[in-house]
Structure formats: C-alpha cells, structure tokens
Amino acid sequence: MNAINTPWLILIVYWVISAFRVRKNKKAEPVASRLAISLVVIGAIELLFRSRFSSDMLRDSFMPYSPTVRYFGIFLLWGGVAFAIWARYHIGEYWSARVAVKEDHRVIDSGPYAHVRHPIYSGILLGLIGTALAVGNWRAVITFVVILIVLILKALAEEKLLTEQLGSAYVEYKKRTGMLIPRLG
C-alpha cells in the first residue's frame, strides 16, 4: 500500500511547507464556501483511505485484478502527483487553497500553466485515476468523481474571479489554454 499512500503524503507535506510562502489575498471566496468544499473533499478522502467507513459493495472491485493495470495505475498516480507538485512550485507565491486573487496578481502562463489553466487540479485528478486503477475498488471511483466535480466547480469559480480581476489578460489566456487538459490545435 506504500506505493499508493506515499505520493499523496509527499503532496500533503509539500503543500503544508509551501503554503507559508504566498502573497496575501486581495479578494477571496467566503469562509463558508471554503468550509463546504473542504468538508466534501475530506469526506471523499476518508472514503478512499478508510475502508471501515464503506460498505462491502464499495470495497468490491470495479474490474478484474490485473498486475499490469495496478502498476500502470501506480505510475499514473506518481506522475499525477509529481505534475501537481511541479505546478504548485511554478505558481509559487500566487497559489491559494481558496478561490482567491493575490495582491499584485498576474496571469501565470509559463511552465505547466502555458498549456493548462489548472494544472494542479489536472495532476490531482490524474493521481486519483491512477489510485482508482491501482486500488481497483468502487470507493476510489466514487472519490474520483466527487473530487472531479469539486475541482471543476472550484476552477469555474476561480476563472470567474480571475476574469473579473485581471480582465482581458485572463480572457486571452483562456483562449490559448485548456481548463484541465491542454487545448488541441
């Protein structure tokens, strides 16, 4: 199980350490909104990693066991987490756990942000797909779906706020990039 838990632990530790080096928020979502999102995410993570909270049906496999699929899932998990960490490192002081605009905020359009507007979310989702393939049970699939919905809603809220605050610079950036996957063409 360490091949599955370790990358998520690394991501959490990096998150906590790097959260101390960010700019102050200029404008942010209400605390109640952030709390609601946090509770849903915590519930999904609990479902994924604490099997005692799920029924036998949720522990059942959604596919036949295959070592090849399991190892491919672990590969995707590590790759997704590495991508999320790279994106988090790249956005640096402009990162926020909340939907927020920082003081002197600007469009970040280099590194992974040159192709995807929300590469941290993309990395997390890729990691969750990998986790689902590696674990192979319905809990992982449900966790992925819940987190996917949360991250899409959060990305849309961020884009609305960034468009309001950064104007045409962000609108042009949106035309060049995909939300969660690179824009083709």
C-alpha positions in Angstrom: 0.0 0.0 0.0 3.0 2.4 0.4 3.2 2.8 -3.4 -0.2 4.4 -3.1 -0.1 6.3 0.1 3.4 7.7 -0.2 2.9 10.1 -3.2 -0.2 11.5 -1.5 1.7 12.0 1.7 4.5 13.8 -0.2 2.0 16.1 -1.8 0.4 17.0 1.5 3.8 17.7 3.2 4.9 19.8 0.2 1.5 21.7 0.4 1.9 22.5 4.0 5.5 23.7 3.7 4.9 25.8 0.6 1.7 27.4 2.0 3.9 29.7 4.1 5.4 31.4 1.1 2.4 33.0 -0.6 1.2 36.6 -1.1 -1.7 38.0 0.9 -5.2 37.6 -0.6 -6.6 40.7 -2.3 -10.0 39.1 -2.7 -11.1 35.6 -1.7 -14.2 33.4 -1.5 -16.3 33.4 1.7 -15.1 31.2 4.5 -18.4 29.3 4.4 -17.8 28.3 0.8 -14.3 27.2 1.5 -15.5 25.2 4.5 -18.2 23.4 2.4 -15.6 22.4 -0.2 -13.2 21.2 2.5 -15.8 19.0 4.1 -16.7 17.4 0.8 -13.1 16.7 0.0 -12.3 15.4 3.4 -15.3 13.1 3.2 -14.1 11.8 -0.2 -10.6 11.2 1.1 -12.0 9.4 4.1 -14.0 7.2 1.8 -10.9 6.4 -0.2 -8.4 5.7 2.5 -10.5 4.4 5.4 -12.2 1.2 4.3 -14.0 0.8 7.6 -16.4 3.6 6.6 -17.6 1.9 3.4 -19.8 -1.0 2.8 -18.8 -4.3 1.2 -20.2 -3.1 -2.1 -17.8 -0.1 -2.1 -14.9 -2.3 -1.3 -15.7 -4.5 -4.3 -13.6 -4.3 -7.4 -14.9 -2.5 -10.4 -12.6 -4.5 -12.6 -10.8 -7.9 -12.5 -7.4 -7.8 -10.8 -4.5 -7.3 -13.1 -0.9 -6.6 -12.0 -0.3 -4.7 -15.2 -3.3 -2.4 -14.6 -2.2 -2.0 -10.9 1.3 -0.9 -11.9 0.1 1.4 -14.6 -2.2 3.0 -12.0 0.7 3.4 -9.6 2.7 5.0 -12.5 -0.2 7.4 -13.2 -0.5 8.2 -9.5 3.1 9.1 -9.1 3.1 11.1 -12.4 0.0 13.0 -11.4 1.3 13.9 -8.0 4.7 15.0 -9.5 2.8 17.1 -12.0 0.7 18.7 -9.3 3.8 19.5 -7.2 5.6 21.0 -10.3 2.5 23.2 -11.0 2.3 24.2 -7.3 6.1 25.1 -7.3 5.7 27.0 -10.5 2.8 29.2 -9.4 4.7 29.9 -6.2 3.5 32.9 -4.2 0.3 33.3 -6.3 -1.1 30.0 -5.0 -4.1 29.8 -2.7 -6.0 26.9 -1.2 -9.1 29.2 -1.5 -10.6 30.7 -4.6 -8.7 34.0 -4.4 -6.8 36.7 -6.1 -3.5 37.7 -4.6 -2.0 41.2 -4.2 -0.4 42.3 -7.5 -1.8 39.2 -9.1 -0.9 38.5 -12.7 -1.6 35.8 -15.2 0.8 32.9 -14.8 1.3 31.4 -18.3 4.6 29.6 -18.2 5.6 26.1 -17.2 2.6 23.8 -16.9 0.4 26.9 -17.0 1.4 27.5 -20.6 -1.0 24.7 -21.6 -3.4 24.2 -18.8 -5.1 26.8 -16.6 -5.5 24.5 -13.6 -2.5 22.0 -13.8 -2.6 21.3 -10.0 -6.1 20.0 -10.4 -5.1 18.1 -13.5 -2.3 16.4 -11.6 -4.5 15.6 -8.6 -7.1 14.1 -11.0 -4.5 12.0 -12.8 -3.3 10.8 -9.5 -6.8 9.8 -8.5 -7.3 7.9 -11.8 -4.1 6.1 -11.0 -5.2 5.4 -7.5 -8.5 4.0 -8.7 -6.7 1.7 -11.2 -4.2 0.6 -8.5 -6.8 0.0 -5.8 -9.5 -1.2 -8.2 -12.5 -0.7 -5.9 -15.6 1.4 -6.2 -14.5 3.7 -3.3 -11.7 5.0 -5.5 -14.1 5.6 -8.4 -16.6 7.5 -6.2 -13.8 9.5 -4.7 -12.5 10.5 -8.2 -16.0 11.5 -9.3 -16.6 13.6 -6.2 -13.2 15.3 -6.4 -13.7 15.9 -10.2 -16.9 17.7 -9.6 -15.5 19.8 -6.7 -12.4 20.8 -8.8 -14.4 21.7 -11.8 -16.7 23.9 -9.7 -13.7 25.4 -8.0 -11.9 26.0 -11.3 -15.0 27.8 -12.7 -15.2 30.0 -9.6 -11.5 30.8 -9.9 -11.9 31.7 -13.6 -14.8 34.0 -12.9 -12.9 35.8 -10.2 -9.7 36.0 -12.2 -11.6 37.3 -15.3 -13.2 40.0 -13.1 -9.9 41.0 -11.5 -7.4 40.5 -14.4 -9.8 41.4 -17.4 -8.6 40.9 -20.9 -5.3 39.4 -19.9 -7.1 36.4 -18.4 -9.7 36.2 -21.2 -6.8 35.9 -23.8 -5.1 33.3 -21.6 -8.3 31.3 -21.5 -8.4 31.3 -25.3 -4.9 29.8 -25.5 -5.2 27.1 -22.8 -7.4 24.2 -21.8 -9.1 24.1 -18.3 -7.8 20.7 -17.2 -6.3 19.2 -20.3 -4.2 21.0 -23.0 -6.2 22.6 -25.8 -5.5 20.8 -29.1 -4.8 22.9 -32.1 
